[in-house]
Amino acid sequence: MFTKAAMRRLIARKRDGEALEREALLALIPAYMSDALDDAQMAAFLMACVLRGLNEEETAALTQAFVASGESLEIASDAPMLDKHSSGGVADTTSLIVVPLVAACGVRVGKLAGRALGHTGGTLDKLEAVPGVRTDLEPARFLAQVHDVGCAIAAQSERFVPADKRIYALRDAVAAVPSIGLIAASIVSKKIAGGASAIVYDVKTGNGAFMREPEQARELASLMVRSTRSFGRKAYALVSDMNEPLGASIGATLEMIEARDFLRGTRRDPRLQELCLALARAMLRLAEHPNPDAAIASALANGSAHARLERMLAAQGALPGALEALLPSPQRRVVTAPRAGFLSAIDTPALGEAARELEEHGGPGCGIIVAARIGARLQTGDTLAIVHGTDAKNLEIQAAFTITEHSFAARPLIRDEITR
């Protein structure tokens, strides 16, 4: 039995910077889940982890303990299933595009997704912008849909890694979220329990990301790849820029429309396209597809990727014609440049939060469409963004765009790739 006295000693050792044994960490999680330990002790332990860090062995042990706290999906070896994970950003519509695109190339994809957190959007919220769509799929239904349709995007089952859910809520309550080891254990444990045989990670960096510095993002990406491979799964990660919104649309309905139009071929934002193609290519390579680039180009050109999105939504309850019927709110105002110059910075979190307020006040179809990108040369009165919906709080969208006299080169979108 893991006692409170043993926990006090463990907290003190981590507080003093010691590395903890695998066996102690494997015993810690079930003791907490059985209420042998209380929230106060666990909170103190988590804060010690934030302040002192976790090494790779400690992170692996916590990941294993999280997985063991609940059920895991078992996937047949002759029918592998891929997953992808983004660490969160603004206007990140990649999952809605890449999942059906890869499925249209003949590789099964089962994506376990989350909801909006802070200024970042949630894939589940975007899916549920399509009337009728359900994301609360039971594990058996989730697997059946992946087998029959080729892809599914659903919420994490309550039966998967319950320890992570409980501990994450405690981390949030006591400001113990920013720990690379704890973040990696949380993410990887859910992917392993979800049954994916290969996972592609997209770790964001920049002012709109949780990992603001590229070095931190690379460290997290590398740790997640190594941890995933320690469970016998394939893994790849890239580090992508989030110093400006990824796509043009911010807001659940607007992003669902952007994904629809991207797969339909009527509108493709260059930054969003670059990242989607990189992620799809990486997933197909992990699946050992013989010609990823040709398959991706064919699926986009012949409409099969768009058709796969419609099939996935229909399987999850979408009403007939609901995807095609989505429209932005007719209430709109144009935000313009107050002076001439070069767009040198965008306050990405501010735009994400503003779009969320618009949705909360005005409902479906509300949000922001970004019309100018970092590095653009602007004249007075040029369009910076279009605001859809009732702007009840008179949100100052213009202030999120910094215009300077001197030219400013945009950062590369893909900052790094972690292949081993």
C-alpha positions in Angstrom: 0.0 0.0 0.0 1.3 3.4 -1.0 0.8 5.5 2.2 0.6 9.2 2.9 3.9 9.0 4.7 5.5 7.5 1.6 4.0 10.2 -0.5 5.5 12.9 1.8 8.9 11.4 1.3 8.4 11.2 -2.5 7.3 14.9 -2.6 10.3 15.9 -0.5 12.7 14.0 -2.8 11.3 15.6 -6.0 11.3 19.0 -4.3 15.0 18.6 -3.7 15.6 17.6 -7.3 16.0 13.8 -7.0 15.1 11.4 -9.8 12.3 9.0 -8.7 12.2 5.3 -9.2 9.9 3.8 -11.8 8.3 1.5 -9.2 7.3 4.4 -7.0 5.7 6.3 -9.8 3.8 3.2 -11.0 2.4 2.8 -7.5 1.6 6.5 -7.0 -1.1 6.7 -9.6 -3.3 3.8 -8.5 -2.9 5.0 -4.9 -4.3 8.4 -5.9 -7.1 6.9 -7.9 -8.2 4.7 -5.0 -8.2 7.9 -2.7 -5.4 6.5 -0.5 -3.8 9.9 -1.3 -5.6 13.2 -1.3 -5.6 16.2 -3.7 -3.3 18.3 -1.5 -0.4 15.8 -1.7 -0.9 15.2 -5.4 -1.0 18.9 -6.0 2.3 19.4 -4.1 3.9 16.5 -6.1 2.8 18.0 -9.4 4.1 21.5 -8.5 7.5 19.8 -7.5 7.5 18.2 -11.0 6.9 21.6 -12.6 9.7 23.3 -10.6 12.2 20.4 -10.8 11.3 18.7 -14.0 10.9 15.1 -14.9 13.6 13.0 -16.7 12.8 10.7 -19.6 12.5 7.6 -17.3 10.1 9.4 -14.9 8.0 10.6 -17.8 7.8 7.0 -19.3 6.7 5.6 -15.9 4.0 8.2 -15.5 2.8 7.6 -19.0 2.6 3.8 -18.3 0.7 4.4 -15.1 -1.8 6.7 -16.8 -2.5 4.0 -19.5 -2.9 1.3 -16.9 -5.5 3.4 -15.0 -8.2 2.6 -17.6 -9.1 0.6 -20.7 -7.2 0.5 -23.9 -8.4 -0.2 -27.5 -6.8 -3.2 -29.1 -6.3 -2.9 -32.9 -5.7 -5.9 -35.1 -2.1 -6.0 -36.4 -3.4 -6.5 -40.0 -5.5 -3.3 -39.8 -3.4 -0.6 -38.3 -4.9 2.7 -37.3 -3.2 6.1 -37.3 -3.8 9.2 -35.2 -2.6 12.8 -35.2 -2.3 15.3 -32.4 -1.9 19.1 -32.3 -0.7 20.8 -29.2 -3.3 23.6 -29.8 -3.5 26.8 -31.8 -5.7 29.3 -33.5 -7.4 28.6 -36.9 -5.9 25.1 -36.8 -8.3 23.1 -39.1 -5.8 20.4 -39.9 -7.6 17.5 -38.3 -10.8 18.2 -40.2 -8.8 18.1 -43.4 -6.0 15.6 -42.9 -8.1 12.8 -41.3 -10.5 12.3 -44.3 -7.6 13.0 -46.7 -5.4 10.2 -45.4 -8.4 7.9 -45.2 -9.1 8.6 -48.9 -5.5 7.4 -49.6 -6.4 4.0 -48.1 -5.1 4.4 -44.5 -7.4 4.1 -41.6 -7.4 7.1 -39.1 -9.0 7.1 -35.7 -8.7 10.6 -34.2 -9.4 11.2 -30.5 -9.9 14.9 -30.1 -10.5 17.6 -27.5 -12.5 20.8 -27.0 -11.4 24.4 -26.9 -9.0 25.4 -24.2 -8.3 29.0 -23.6 -7.7 30.9 -26.8 -7.3 27.7 -28.8 -10.0 26.0 -30.8 -11.3 22.5 -30.2 -11.8 19.9 -33.0 -14.9 18.5 -31.3 -16.5 22.0 -31.2 -15.9 22.4 -34.9 -17.3 19.0 -35.8 -20.4 19.7 -33.7 -21.0 22.9 -35.7 -22.5 20.6 -38.3 -26.1 19.9 -37.2 -26.6 16.4 -36.0 -23.0 15.3 -35.6 -22.2 13.3 -32.5 -18.7 13.0 -31.1 -19.4 10.9 -28.0 -18.8 7.6 -29.7 -18.5 4.4 -27.6 -15.2 2.6 -28.2 -16.9 -0.3 -30.1 -18.8 2.2 -32.4 -15.6 4.2 -32.9 -13.7 1.2 -34.1 -16.5 0.0 -36.2 -16.7 3.4 -38.0 -12.9 3.4 -38.6 -13.2 0.0 -40.1 -16.3 0.8 -42.3 -15.7 4.4 -43.2 -12.0 4.6 -42.9 -11.9 7.4 -40.4 -13.6 8.8 -37.2 -13.0 11.8 -35.0 -14.4 11.4 -31.5 -14.1 12.5 -27.9 -11.9 10.6 -25.5 -13.9 7.8 -23.8 -14.4 8.3 -20.1 -12.9 4.8 -19.7 -9.5 5.7 -21.2 -6.8 7.0 -18.9 -9.1 8.3 -16.2 -6.0 9.2 -14.1 -4.9 11.7 -16.6 -8.3 13.4 -16.6 -8.4 13.7 -12.9 -4.8 14.8 -12.6 -5.1 17.3 -15.5 -8.0 19.0 -13.7 -5.9 19.3 -10.6 -2.9 20.6 -12.6 -5.2 23.3 -14.1 -6.5 24.3 -10.7 -3.1 24.7 -9.1 -1.2 26.2 -12.1 0.9 23.1 -12.6 0.2 22.8 -16.4 3.6 24.0 -17.9 5.7 20.9 -17.4 7.1 19.2 -20.5 7.2 15.8 -18.7 3.6 16.1 -17.5 2.4 17.3 -20.8 4.1 14.5 -22.7 2.7 11.8 -20.3 -0.8 13.3 -20.6 -0.8 13.4 -24.5 1.0 10.1 -25.2 -1.0 8.1 -22.7 -4.2 9.0 -24.4 -2.9 8.1 -27.8 -1.6 4.7 -26.6 -4.9 3.9 -24.9 -6.7 5.0 -28.0 -5.1 2.1 -29.9 -3.2 4.0 -32.6 -0.4 2.0 -34.1 1.3 5.2 -35.4 1.0 8.9 -34.3 2.0 12.1 -35.9 2.5 15.0 -33.5 2.2 18.7 -34.5 3.8 20.8 -31.7 3.1 24.5 -32.0 5.4 27.3 -31.1 5.0 31.1 -31.0 2.7 33.6 -29.3 -0.4 31.6 -30.0 1.0 28.3 -28.6 1.4 26.8 -25.2 5.1 26.3 -26.0 6.1 29.8 -26.9 9.8 29.1 -27.4 11.0 26.8 -30.3 13.5 25.1 -28.0 10.7 24.1 -25.6 8.5 22.9 -28.5 11.4 20.7 -29.9 12.0 19.2 -26.5 8.4 18.3 -26.1 8.2 16.9 -29.6 11.3 14.8 -29.2 10.1 13.5 -25.8 6.7 12.5 -27.2 8.3 10.7 -30.2 10.7 8.7 -27.9 7.9 7.9 -25.4 5.5 6.7 -28.1 8.2 4.4 -29.6 8.9 3.0 -26.2 5.4 1.5 -26.4 6.2 -0.2 -29.7 4.3 2.4 -31.8 5.6 4.5 -34.7 5.9 8.2 -34.2 6.9 11.4 -36.0 6.6 15.0 -34.9 7.0 18.4 -36.5 7.3 21.8 -34.9 5.1 24.5 -36.6 4.8 28.2 -36.2 1.8 29.7 -34.4 2.9 33.4 -34.3 -0.2 34.0 -36.5 -3.4 32.0 -37.1 -2.7 28.9 -39.2 -5.7 29.2 -41.5 -7.8 32.2 -42.4 -10.9 31.3 -40.4 -11.3 31.5 -36.6 -14.5 30.1 -35.1 -16.1 26.6 -35.0 -18.5 27.1 -37.9 -16.1 29.2 -40.0 -13.3 26.6 -39.6 -15.7 23.8 -40.6 -16.6 25.8 -43.7 -12.9 26.3 -44.4 -12.2 22.5 -44.1 -15.1 21.8 -46.4 -14.0 24.3 -49.0 -10.3 23.1 -48.8 -11.3 19.5 -49.5 -13.7 20.6 -52.2 -11.0 22.6 -53.8 -12.7 26.0 -53.9 -10.5 27.8 -51.3 -7.1 26.8 -49.9 -5.2 29.1 -47.6 -1.5 28.6 -48.4 -0.3 28.2 -44.8 -3.0 25.8 -44.0 -2.3 23.8 -47.1 1.4 23.6 -46.4 0.9 22.1 -43.0 -1.9 19.8 -44.0 0.1 18.3 -46.8 3.1 17.9 -44.5 1.0 16.1 -41.9 -0.7 13.9 -44.4 2.6 13.0 -46.0 4.1 12.0 -42.7 1.1 9.9 -41.8 1.2 8.0 -45.1 4.9 7.4 -44.7 4.4 6.0 -41.2 1.8 3.7 -42.8 4.5 2.7 -45.4 2.4 3.9 -48.3 4.3 3.4 -51.5 3.6 6.9 -53.0 2.3 9.5 -50.5 2.5 12.6 -52.7 0.7 11.0 -55.7 -2.0 9.6 -53.4 -2.6 12.9 -51.7 -2.8 14.8 -55.0 -5.2 12.3 -56.4 -7.5 12.3 -53.4 -7.7 16.1 -53.5 -8.1 16.3 -57.3 -10.8 13.6 -57.8 -13.0 14.6 -54.8 -12.5 11.5 -52.8 -11.1 13.3 -49.8 -14.2 15.6 -49.7 -16.5 12.6 -50.1 -14.7 10.9 -47.2 -15.4 13.9 -45.0 -19.1 13.7 -45.9 -19.2 10.0 -45.2 -17.5 10.4 -41.8 -20.0 13.1 -40.8 -23.0 11.1 -42.0 -21.8 8.1 -40.0 -21.7 10.4 -36.9 -25.2 11.6 -37.4 -24.9 14.7 -39.6 -28.2 15.7 -41.1 -28.4 15.4 -45.0 -26.9 18.4 -46.7 -25.9 20.0 -43.3 -22.2 20.4 -44.3 -23.0 22.2 -47.5 -25.6 24.4 -45.9 -23.1 26.0 -43.4 -22.7 29.7 -43.9 -21.0 32.6 -42.1 -23.2 34.9 -40.1 -24.6 37.6 -42.5 -23.8 40.3 -39.9 -20.3 41.5 -40.7 -17.9 44.4 -40.4 -14.6 45.0 -42.1 -11.5 45.8 -40.0 -9.0 48.0 -41.9 -5.4 49.1 -41.6 -5.2 52.5 -39.9 -2.0 53.4 -41.8 0.3 52.2 -44.5 3.3 50.0 -43.7 4.2 46.3 -43.2 2.3 43.8 -41.1 5.0 42.7 -38.6 3.0 40.9 -35.9 -0.4 39.5 -35.0 -1.6 38.9 -31.5 -2.9 35.4 -32.1 -4.4 34.7 -28.7 -6.3 38.0 -28.8 -7.9 36.9 -32.1 -8.7 33.5 -30.7 -10.4 35.0 -27.6 -12.3 37.5 -29.7 -13.7 34.9 -32.0 -14.8 32.9 -29.0 -16.6 35.9 -27.6 -18.3 36.4 -30.9 -19.5 32.8 -31.0 -20.7 32.9 -27.4 -22.8 36.0 -28.0 -23.9 35.4 -31.6 -23.9 31.7 -32.0 -23.1 29.6 -35.1 -21.4 31.3 -38.1 -19.8 34.0 -35.9 -16.0 34.5 -35.8 -13.2 36.2 -37.6 -11.7 35.7 -41.1 -8.1 37.0 -41.3 -7.3 38.8 -44.5 -3.7 39.9 -44.0 -0.6 37.9 -43.2 2.7 38.8 -41.5 5.0 40.4 -44.0 2.2 41.9 -46.1 2.6 45.4 -47.4 -0.5 47.4 -46.5 -2.0 50.7 -47.6 -4.3 52.7 -45.4 -7.8 51.2 -45.5 -6.7 47.7 -46.7 -8.6 44.9 -45.1 -7.0 43.2 -42.1 -10.0 41.0 -41.0 -13.7 40.4 -41.5 -15.7 40.1 -38.3 -18.8 37.9 -38.6 -21.6 38.3 -36.0 -22.8 40.8 -33.5 -19.9 42.6 -31.9 -21.6 43.2 -28.6 -18.5 44.3 -26.7 -17.1 46.4 -29.6 -14.0 44.1 -29.7 -10.9 45.9 -30.8 -9.7 43.6 -33.5 -7.6 46.2 -35.2 -5.2 46.4 -32.2 -4.2 42.7 -32.7 -2.4 43.7 -35.9 1.0 45.5 -35.6 2.0 47.7 -38.6 5.5 49.0 -38.9 7.4 51.2 -41.4 10.0 48.6 -42.2 9.5 45.3 -44.0 9.2 42.1 -42.0 9.8 38.6 -43.3 7.3 35.9 -42.2 8.8 33.0 -40.2 8.9 29.6 -41.9 5.8 27.6 -41.1 7.5 24.3 -40.3 10.3 25.0 -37.9 11.6 21.4 -37.3 10.9 17.7 -37.9 11.6 15.0 -35.3 12.0 11.7 -37.1 14.0 9.8 -34.5 
